[in-house]
Amino acid sequence: MLRSGLFMKRAYSVLRVAVFHHRTLRHFSAPFLSLGGPRPPSLLQAQPRTPGLLLSCRTFKKVLKTPSDLPASPVSVTDIKQYLRSKNIPFHDGYSCLHARSLFREPEGGAEGPERDSFSMFIDKTTGQFLCKETQVEGSWEDLQDCVEVLQKERCSSLTPEVLLGYRESEEEQGEREADHREVLRIWASSVPLSELPDEETQLVRAMFGMGKISNATLKKFGVRFFKPTKGLVFPWFSAWDSSLRGLKLLSAQRGGNDKVVYSEVTFPRPGAYRNLFGLHLVGRKDAEVVLTSQEVDTLAVTQATGLPSVALPRGTSCLPPALLPYLEQFKKVFLWLGGDMRSWEASKIFSRKLGLKRCSLVRPGEAQPCPSEALAQGKNLARILKAAIPAAHKSIVSFRQLREDVYGELANKDQVAGVKWTRFPELNKILKGHRKGELSVFTGPTGSGKTTFISECALDLCMQGVSTLWGSFEINNVRLAKIMLTQFSMQRLEDSLEQYDSWADKFEDLPLYFMTFHGQQSIKPVLDTMHHAVYLYDISHVVIDNLQFMMGQESLSVDKFALQDHIIGAFRKFATQNSCHVTLIIHPRKEEDDKELQTASIFGTAKASQEADNVLILQEKKLVSSPGRRSLQVAKNRFDGDVGIFPLEFDKASLTFSSPKSKAWLRKVKSNKANEPEAREKGPAKSTGPGGAGNKKQ
């Protein structure tokens, strides 16, 4: 009898914002499920639908997508290999995937034919997700196990792809997919090659998009066109297996303030389903090297200047979807040239872990090595830059010489090293300088003061700038949290204008925002497993845990609660460091008298929380002598550069957002006698003349 995974839904542990995916069920007839009943029709060849076996369309099996669910039980590469060996399925090791004989096509030469040509099924070593490149069948590790059992029960050499059954698309889903496809065809039919534009218009387009030295032959080779209604470039997504048009990215450019060019992009299908590598259809089967870029224009520049195959990631430096890894398995060497800034450099190091450190080489950003399109425009030798790329895997660091360039990069790019800036909280930028990967922030405040509301707006601010965010909300459910964030996103009460809900929800859905589905008390292990899974799957760079006290309720009563809290904090600290991911941890304070401000020592538990944290933020809520208004935000610790301080906040109930008072804003920096520990506060605010706090005067 088939495993129970055929008949029941598996619980989700990661939920994509505003998207609810139905878990696949395979439907078999009642006689097949009974021990003594007749066997179903053979699955060796595709057959018409029959009453004995319900076959339904599963269009997403033919379209590459990344599922948003965590496996029912974590699987390791050792488990995968042992299972394949036990089922006599031949395979060999790859860089990020195992290459196995496909279950969905006949081996060349028949069942006894050569096996080398049939190793077209790729199994992700981390998640167990599989993809057959020949038939485009894909699914989870549990799906693959189910297929193997059907294969062996049927005693056949291969399965028809329709063996993976699922729910039919709803009319709404089918309508959206068809509408996207019609829009793709409409834009493609209405766009024209740049070579057909008048010379003056062509020169303007090339200048706006930085393609002055990209030849018409290169543009034609990649199928790039110009769409006049939006004055944008059309980058097509061609299927790697049949070269059909599957989608496109529409990149538009407009002049902003100070004559700067502002770019905006729209993808069809929506970003959640736009999984492709631009330029992949041009890669030959025997190509052994490839250059990964973050922008389509960079891919054009690399291929034209070096002749090497190059592909662009669909979401730039924000994410490398694991669903695309099988298409990169053929390459023995991968160059990552994602841009000329520090954010691109950090993304290169993260992506190289997925791809396999031993085969990856990274192009270090700098004035001499900008992004490929700029390097081509400046007349630089792109082949020489690639030749000087640094191996991603270093055996060890033995001297300052190997650190020298990294130190120089931090000194020369101090603004970028400081992290992503908040747009809604400029005062926070002046103190913390920015949001950085690999740090642990502890946030506390009185009960009911608005901790969750404030942190949700901070996280939303960063998410709107491309910082992939995972929320672990154990205190309030995800629907309520999503409602809060959607209100903050739209800056209005959507209850009063429901006709605008779909418009705002569509925009909100495109954000790189995900939620854990845990609620209430939860132990640390499944939470960490989910975080690791999300980092691998979605390249999460910010995790919010709300709050620590809910992580301590499932453990044994005999365990000392303070020792347990220290263990949990240490685990989050280790996770942040090892995964280059910022973790924001909300902790309730100890019970304090109402007339006293909270201090770093007010954080519940031992001193480990404040010691391990890189940043300590306190939401003060009282009518204080030293701070006008009801609420203020205090930065009590800042390990990056030591600056600490406090500034007032005003709360707008309609939009659920915080802001500085409309009156003349003030920011008080606090000097410290001890490292990162503020001394006693003086009465009255003080002005700050700059981010460094130099020249501050007390009032």
C-alpha positions in Angstrom: 0.0 0.0 0.0 1.3 3.4 -0.8 2.5 5.7 2.0 0.2 7.9 3.9 1.8 10.8 2.2 -0.5 10.1 -0.8 -3.6 10.8 1.0 -3.1 13.5 3.6 -1.9 17.1 3.5 1.4 18.0 5.1 1.6 20.9 7.5 3.3 24.0 6.4 6.1 25.6 8.4 6.8 28.5 6.1 4.0 30.5 4.4 4.5 32.9 1.6 2.8 36.2 2.3 -0.7 36.4 0.9 -0.3 33.2 -1.2 -2.0 30.0 0.0 -0.7 26.9 -2.0 -2.8 23.8 -1.9 -0.8 20.7 -1.0 -0.8 18.0 -3.6 -3.0 14.9 -3.2 -2.8 11.9 -5.4 -6.3 10.4 -6.0 -6.5 6.7 -6.5 -9.7 4.6 -6.9 -11.2 2.7 -4.0 -10.5 -0.7 -5.5 -6.8 0.2 -5.8 -6.6 1.1 -2.1 -8.1 -2.2 -1.0 -5.8 -5.0 -0.4 -7.7 -7.5 -2.5 -9.0 -5.2 -5.2 -7.8 -5.1 -8.8 -4.7 -3.2 -9.8 -5.0 0.1 -11.5 -4.2 0.6 -15.2 -0.5 0.5 -16.1 1.3 3.8 -15.6 4.1 2.8 -18.1 2.5 4.9 -20.9 0.2 7.9 -20.9 -3.4 6.8 -21.2 -6.8 8.5 -21.4 -8.4 9.3 -18.1 -10.4 6.4 -16.7 -12.7 5.9 -13.8 -10.1 3.7 -12.1 -7.5 6.4 -11.9 -8.3 10.1 -11.6 -5.9 12.2 -13.6 -6.1 16.0 -13.4 -4.2 18.8 -14.9 -1.3 20.0 -12.8 0.0 22.9 -14.7 2.6 23.9 -12.1 4.3 20.6 -12.7 5.2 21.9 -16.1 6.2 25.4 -14.9 9.2 25.7 -12.6 8.2 27.1 -9.2 9.6 27.0 -5.7 7.2 25.5 -3.2 6.8 27.3 0.1 6.4 24.4 2.4 8.9 22.7 4.7 9.3 19.0 4.3 7.2 17.0 6.8 10.4 15.7 8.2 13.9 17.1 7.6 15.9 15.1 5.1 19.7 14.9 4.8 21.8 14.0 1.8 22.8 10.8 3.6 19.1 9.8 3.9 18.6 10.5 0.2 21.6 8.4 -0.9 20.6 5.5 1.4 17.1 5.5 0.0 18.2 5.6 -3.6 20.6 2.7 -3.0 18.0 0.7 -1.2 15.7 1.1 -4.3 18.5 0.3 -6.7 18.2 3.7 -8.4 21.6 4.7 -10.0 22.9 8.2 -9.2 26.1 10.2 -8.9 27.1 13.2 -6.9 26.8 16.7 -8.2 27.6 20.1 -6.9 24.3 21.0 -5.2 22.2 18.2 -6.5 22.3 14.4 -6.9 22.0 13.3 -10.5 19.8 10.2 -10.8 18.2 8.2 -13.6 14.9 9.8 -14.5 11.8 7.9 -13.5 9.7 9.6 -16.2 11.4 8.7 -19.4 12.7 5.5 -21.0 16.5 5.1 -20.9 18.0 5.5 -24.4 18.3 2.2 -26.0 15.5 0.7 -23.9 15.4 -0.5 -20.4 18.8 -2.2 -20.8 20.3 0.7 -22.7 23.1 3.1 -21.5 22.4 4.9 -18.3 24.6 7.8 -18.9 22.1 9.7 -21.0 19.2 9.2 -18.6 20.7 11.0 -15.6 18.4 13.9 -16.1 16.7 13.9 -12.7 18.2 16.3 -10.2 17.6 15.9 -6.4 18.5 18.9 -4.2 20.9 17.8 -1.5 19.4 20.1 1.1 15.7 19.8 0.6 15.1 16.7 -1.5 13.2 18.6 -4.1 13.6 16.9 -7.5 13.3 18.0 -11.1 13.4 16.0 -14.3 14.8 18.3 -17.0 13.6 16.1 -19.8 9.9 16.1 -18.8 9.8 19.1 -16.5 8.2 17.0 -13.7 9.1 18.4 -10.3 8.0 17.9 -6.7 9.0 17.3 -3.1 11.1 14.5 -1.6 7.9 12.8 -0.4 6.5 13.0 -4.0 9.7 11.3 -5.3 9.3 8.5 -2.8 5.7 8.0 -3.8 6.7 7.7 -7.4 9.4 5.2 -6.7 6.9 3.0 -4.8 4.4 3.2 -7.7 7.2 2.4 -10.2 8.3 -0.7 -8.2 4.7 -1.8 -7.6 3.9 -1.5 -11.3 7.3 -3.2 -12.2 7.8 -0.9 -15.1 10.9 1.0 -16.3 9.4 4.5 -16.3 6.3 6.4 -15.3 4.2 8.8 -17.2 4.5 12.4 -15.8 0.7 12.3 -15.0 1.4 9.9 -12.1 1.8 13.1 -10.0 -1.8 14.1 -9.6 -3.2 17.2 -8.1 -6.1 19.5 -7.7 -7.3 21.2 -10.8 -6.6 24.9 -11.0 -9.4 27.0 -9.7 -11.2 29.2 -12.3 -9.5 32.2 -10.7 -6.0 30.7 -10.8 -6.5 29.5 -14.4 -7.8 33.0 -15.4 -4.8 34.7 -13.9 -2.4 32.4 -15.6 -4.1 32.8 -18.9 -4.3 36.6 -18.5 -0.5 36.7 -17.8 0.2 34.6 -20.9 -2.0 36.9 -23.0 -0.2 39.9 -21.7 3.2 38.4 -22.4 2.1 37.7 -26.0 0.6 41.2 -26.4 3.7 43.0 -25.1 6.0 40.7 -27.2 3.9 41.3 -30.4 3.9 45.1 -29.8 7.6 45.5 -29.1 10.2 46.0 -31.8 14.0 45.3 -32.1 16.1 48.3 -31.3 17.6 48.1 -34.8 14.2 49.1 -36.2 14.0 52.3 -34.2 15.2 55.7 -35.6 18.8 56.5 -34.9 18.0 59.3 -32.5 15.6 57.2 -30.5 18.0 54.3 -30.4 20.8 56.4 -29.0 18.5 57.8 -26.3 17.4 54.3 -25.3 21.0 53.0 -25.2 22.0 56.0 -23.0 19.1 55.5 -20.6 19.8 51.9 -20.1 23.6 52.0 -20.2 23.9 50.0 -23.4 26.0 52.3 -25.4 28.4 49.6 -26.4 26.0 46.7 -26.7 25.8 45.7 -30.4 22.6 45.1 -32.3 23.8 41.6 -32.9 24.0 40.8 -29.2 20.5 42.3 -28.6 19.1 40.2 -31.4 20.8 37.1 -30.1 19.2 37.4 -26.7 15.8 38.6 -28.2 15.8 42.0 -26.4 13.2 44.4 -27.7 11.8 47.9 -27.0 8.2 48.5 -25.9 7.2 52.0 -26.9 4.1 52.5 -24.6 6.2 52.4 -21.5 9.5 53.3 -23.1 11.0 50.1 -21.6 13.2 47.2 -22.6 11.7 43.8 -23.0 13.8 40.9 -21.8 12.2 37.6 -22.8 12.2 34.4 -20.8 12.6 31.5 -23.3 12.2 27.9 -22.2 15.5 26.1 -21.9 13.9 22.9 -23.3 11.8 24.0 -26.2 12.7 27.7 -26.7 9.1 28.8 -26.3 8.3 32.2 -24.8 7.4 31.6 -21.1 7.5 35.1 -19.7 9.3 38.5 -19.8 10.6 41.3 -17.7 9.7 44.9 -18.7 12.4 47.3 -17.6 11.4 51.0 -17.7 13.6 54.1 -17.1 12.6 57.6 -16.1 14.5 60.7 -15.2 14.2 61.5 -11.5 15.5 64.3 -9.3 19.0 65.6 -10.0 18.9 64.1 -13.5 19.2 60.6 -12.0 17.7 57.7 -13.9 15.1 55.7 -11.9 14.4 52.2 -13.1 11.3 50.1 -12.5 10.5 46.6 -13.6 7.5 44.4 -14.0 7.5 40.7 -14.7 5.0 38.4 -16.3 4.2 36.1 -14.7 4.2 37.7 -11.2 7.5 37.7 -9.3 6.5 34.7 -7.2 6.3 32.5 -10.4 9.0 34.3 -12.5 11.7 31.6 -12.1 14.2 31.8 -14.9 17.7 32.5 -15.9 17.8 35.1 -18.7 20.0 33.8 -21.5 19.8 30.1 -20.4 18.3 29.0 -23.8 21.6 30.1 -25.4 23.8 27.8 -23.2 25.1 24.7 -25.0 25.1 21.3 -23.5 28.9 21.1 -23.5 29.6 24.5 -22.0 31.6 24.1 -18.8 31.8 27.7 -17.6 29.2 30.3 -17.0 29.0 33.9 -15.6 26.2 34.8 -13.2 25.0 38.4 -13.2 22.3 40.3 -11.4 21.1 42.4 -14.3 20.1 41.4 -17.9 22.2 44.2 -19.3 25.3 42.8 -17.5 24.7 39.5 -19.1 24.6 41.1 -22.5 27.9 42.8 -21.8 29.7 39.7 -20.5 28.7 37.5 -23.5 29.6 40.2 -26.0 33.0 41.0 -24.5 34.2 37.5 -23.5 32.2 35.0 -25.6 31.4 33.1 -22.4 27.8 32.0 -21.7 26.2 34.2 -19.2 22.8 34.2 -17.4 21.0 36.8 -15.2 19.3 35.9 -12.0 15.5 36.7 -12.0 15.6 38.7 -8.7 19.1 40.2 -8.8 21.1 40.0 -5.6 18.1 39.3 -3.4 17.6 35.6 -4.1 18.9 32.6 -6.0 15.9 30.2 -6.0 17.0 26.6 -5.4 14.6 25.6 -8.2 17.2 27.0 -10.7 20.1 25.0 -9.3 19.6 22.0 -11.6 20.2 24.2 -14.6 23.6 25.2 -13.3 24.8 21.7 -12.5 26.5 21.2 -15.9 29.1 23.9 -15.2 32.4 23.0 -13.7 33.2 26.7 -13.1 30.8 29.5 -12.1 31.8 33.1 -12.0 29.7 35.4 -9.8 29.8 39.0 -11.0 26.7 40.4 -9.4 27.6 44.1 -9.3 30.0 46.8 -8.1 28.8 47.4 -4.5 29.2 45.7 -1.1 25.6 44.3 -1.2 26.5 42.4 -4.4 29.7 41.1 -2.8 27.8 39.7 0.2 25.2 38.1 -2.1 28.0 36.5 -4.1 29.4 34.8 -1.0 26.0 33.6 0.0 25.0 32.2 -3.4 28.4 30.4 -3.8 27.5 28.3 -0.8 24.4 27.0 -2.6 26.3 26.4 -5.9 29.3 24.7 -4.3 32.3 26.7 -3.0 34.9 24.7 -4.9 33.7 25.6 -8.4 32.8 29.3 -7.7 34.9 32.3 -8.3 33.9 35.8 -7.2 34.6 39.2 -8.8 35.4 41.6 -6.0 33.6 45.0 -6.5 35.7 48.1 -6.7 36.5 51.1 -8.9 38.7 48.9 -11.1 36.0 46.2 -11.3 32.5 47.7 -11.6 29.5 45.9 -12.8 30.0 44.3 -16.3 27.9 46.9 -18.2 29.9 49.8 -16.7 33.2 47.9 -17.3 32.3 47.5 -20.9 31.3 51.2 -21.2 34.6 52.2 -19.6 36.6 50.1 -22.1 37.9 47.7 -19.5 39.0 44.2 -20.3 36.2 42.0 -19.0 38.0 38.7 -19.7 41.0 39.9 -17.6 38.6 40.9 -14.8 37.1 37.4 -14.8 40.6 35.8 -14.9 41.4 37.7 -11.7 38.3 36.4 -9.9 38.9 35.1 -6.4 38.1 31.5 -5.5 35.1 31.3 -3.1 36.7 28.5 -1.0 39.7 29.5 1.0 41.4 26.7 3.0 42.4 29.1 5.8 43.3 32.6 6.6 46.9 32.7 7.6 47.9 36.3 7.3 46.7 39.9 6.9 47.6 39.7 3.3 44.6 37.5 2.6 42.4 40.0 4.5 43.9 43.1 3.1 41.4 43.6 0.2 38.4 42.9 2.4 39.6 45.5 4.9 40.2 48.0 2.1 36.7 47.3 0.8 35.1 48.1 4.1 37.1 51.4 4.4 36.4 52.5 0.8 32.7 51.6 1.0 31.8 52.7 4.6 28.2 53.7 3.7 27.5 50.4 2.0 29.1 48.5 4.9 26.9 50.3 7.3 23.9 48.4 5.8 20.5 49.1 4.3 19.1 52.5 5.4 15.6 52.9 6.7 13.4 55.3 4.6 10.8 55.8 7.3 13.2 56.3 10.3 16.0 58.6 9.3 16.8 59.2 13.0 17.5 55.5 13.4 20.0 55.7 10.5 21.9 58.5 12.3 22.5 56.2 15.3 22.6 52.6 14.0 23.8 53.8 10.5 21.9 50.9 8.8 20.6 47.4 8.9 23.4 44.8 8.6 23.5 41.1 7.9 24.9 38.7 10.5 23.9 40.8 13.5 21.6 40.1 16.5 19.3 42.9 17.6 17.3 42.7 20.9 14.2 44.8 21.1 12.2 45.4 24.3 9.5 47.7 25.6 6.6 47.7 28.1 3.6 45.4 27.5 1.1 47.1 25.2 3.5 49.8 24.1 3.5 48.8 20.4 6.6 46.6 20.1 5.1 44.4 17.4 3.6 47.3 15.5 6.9 49.2 15.5 9.1 46.3 14.5 6.7 45.3 11.8 7.0 48.7 10.2 10.8 48.6 10.6 10.9 45.2 8.9 8.4 46.3 6.2 10.6 49.4 5.5 13.6 47.1 4.8 11.5 44.5 2.9 10.3 47.2 0.5 14.0 47.7 -0.3 14.5 44.1 -1.2 15.6 42.7 2.2 14.0 39.2 2.2 12.3 38.9 5.6 10.9 35.9 7.6 8.5 36.6 10.4 8.1 34.2 13.4 5.1 35.6 15.2 4.2 33.4 18.2 2.1 35.9 20.0 -0.4 37.1 17.3 -1.5 35.1 14.4 -0.3 35.7 10.9 -3.6 37.0 9.6 -3.6 39.8 12.1 0.1 40.5 11.6 -0.4 40.6 7.8 -3.3 43.0 8.3 -1.1 45.3 10.4 1.7 45.3 7.8 -0.7 45.8 4.9 -2.2 48.8 6.6 1.3 50.2 7.2 2.2 49.5 3.6 -0.8 51.3 2.2 -0.6 54.1 4.8 -4.4 54.1 5.2 -7.4 52.3 6.8 -8.3 49.8 4.1 -11.5 49.0 6.0 -12.8 52.4 4.8 -11.8 51.7 1.2 -12.2 48.0 0.4 -12.4 48.7 -3.3 -8.6 49.4 -3.1 -7.8 46.2 -1.3 -7.0 44.0 -4.3 -4.7 46.7 -5.7 -2.7 47.1 -2.5 -2.7 43.3 -1.8 -1.2 42.6 -5.3 1.7 45.0 -4.6 2.1 43.6 -1.0 2.2 40.1 -2.3 5.2 40.8 -4.5 7.3 41.7 -1.4 10.0 39.1 -0.4 8.0 38.6 2.9 7.3 35.2 4.5 5.7 34.0 7.7 6.4 31.0 9.9 3.1 29.2 10.7 4.0 28.5 14.3 1.7 30.1 16.9 1.8 29.9 20.7 4.5 28.2 22.6 7.2 26.4 20.6 10.5 24.8 21.2 13.7 26.0 19.6 14.6 23.1 17.3 11.7 23.2 14.8 12.0 27.0 14.7 15.7 26.8 13.8 15.0 24.1 11.2 12.4 26.3 9.6 14.8 29.3 9.6 17.6 27.2 8.0 15.1 26.0 5.4 13.9 29.5 4.6 17.5 30.9 4.3 18.3 28.2 1.8 15.0 28.4 -0.2 14.4 32.2 -0.2 17.8 33.7 0.8 16.3 35.2 3.9 18.5 38.0 5.3 16.2 39.2 8.2 14.4 37.0 10.7 12.1 38.5 13.3 11.2 36.5 16.4 8.2 37.8 18.4 8.9 36.9 21.1 11.5 35.0 23.1 9.1 34.0 26.0 7.1 31.9 23.6 10.2 29.8 22.8 10.5 28.6 26.4 7.1 27.0 27.1 7.6 23.6 25.5 10.7 22.6 27.4 11.0 20.4 30.5 9.9 22.0 33.7 13.1 20.8 35.3 15.2 23.0 33.1 16.2 26.3 34.7 14.4 29.0 32.7 17.3 31.4 32.7 19.7 28.7 31.5 17.2 27.8 28.8 16.9 31.4 27.7 20.7 31.7 27.5 20.7 28.6 25.3 18.1 30.0 23.0 19.8 33.3 22.7 23.1 31.6 22.0 21.4 29.5 19.2 20.1 32.6 17.5 23.5 34.3 17.8 25.1 31.4 16.1 22.5 31.2 13.4 22.9 34.9 12.6 26.7 34.6 12.3 26.8 31.4 10.3 24.1 32.3 7.9 24.9 36.0 7.4 21.4 36.8 8.5 20.1 39.6 10.8 18.0 38.3 13.6 15.7 40.6 15.5 14.6 39.2 18.8 11.7 40.7 20.8 12.0 40.1 24.6 9.6 41.3 27.2 11.2 43.4 30.0 11.2 42.6 33.7 8.5 44.2 35.8 9.5 47.7 36.5 7.9 50.5 38.4 5.7 52.7 36.2 7.7 55.9 36.9 11.0 54.4 35.8 12.5 54.2 32.3 13.6 50.8 31.0 17.3 50.1 31.0 19.4 47.5 29.3 19.3 45.6 32.6 15.5 45.6 32.4 15.6 42.9 29.7 14.1 39.7 31.1 16.6 37.0 32.1 20.3 37.1 32.6 22.8 39.6 31.0 23.5 37.2 28.1 20.8 38.8 25.9 22.5 42.2 26.0 26.0 40.7 25.9 25.3 38.6 22.8 23.3 41.3 21.0 25.0 43.7 18.5 22.1 46.2 19.0 19.8 46.8 21.9 16.7 48.9 21.2 14.1 50.0 23.8 10.7 51.4 23.1 10.1 53.8 26.0 6.5 54.6 26.8 5.9 57.2 29.5 5.7 61.0 29.9 9.3 61.4 30.6 11.2 64.4 31.8 13.9 63.8 29.3 11.7 63.2 26.3 8.5 65.0 25.2 5.6 62.8 24.1 4.4 59.4 25.0 6.8 57.2 23.1 10.5 57.3 22.2 13.0 54.9 20.8 16.3 54.4 22.6 19.3 52.7 21.1 21.1 51.5 24.2 23.8 49.4 22.4 25.4 49.7 19.0 28.4 47.4 18.5 29.0 48.7 14.9 30.4 52.1 15.9 29.3 52.7 19.5 26.8 55.5 18.9 23.7 55.4 21.1 20.9 57.8 21.6 17.2 58.4 21.9 14.5 60.1 19.7 10.7 60.6 20.1 8.0 58.8 18.1 4.5 59.8 17.2 1.9 57.1 16.5 -0.7 57.4 13.8 -3.6 55.1 14.6 -5.2 55.2 11.2 -2.1 53.9 9.3 -0.6 52.1 12.4 2.7 53.8 11.6 5.3 55.6 13.7 7.1 58.8 12.8 9.0 61.7 14.2 7.0 64.6 15.7 5.9 67.2 13.2 7.6 69.9 15.3 11.3 70.4 14.9 12.8 67.0 15.2 15.5 66.4 17.8 17.9 63.6 18.3 19.9 63.2 21.5 23.2 61.2 21.3 24.4 59.7 24.6 28.1 59.3 25.2 29.2 56.3 27.2 31.9 55.8 29.8 31.8 52.0 29.2 31.7 50.5 25.7 28.2 50.6 24.4 26.7 51.4 27.8 24.9 54.8 28.1 25.7 56.8 31.1 22.9 58.6 33.1 20.7 60.8 31.0 20.8 64.5 31.3 17.6 66.5 31.4 16.4 68.0 28.2 17.1 67.1 24.6 20.3 67.9 22.8 20.9 68.6 19.1 23.1 66.5 17.0 25.2 68.0 14.2 25.8 64.7 12.4 25.7 61.0 12.5 28.9 60.7 14.4 27.7 62.9 17.2 30.6 65.3 16.9 29.8 68.8 18.1 26.7 67.9 20.0 25.6 70.5 22.5 23.3 70.1 25.5 20.3 72.3 25.8 
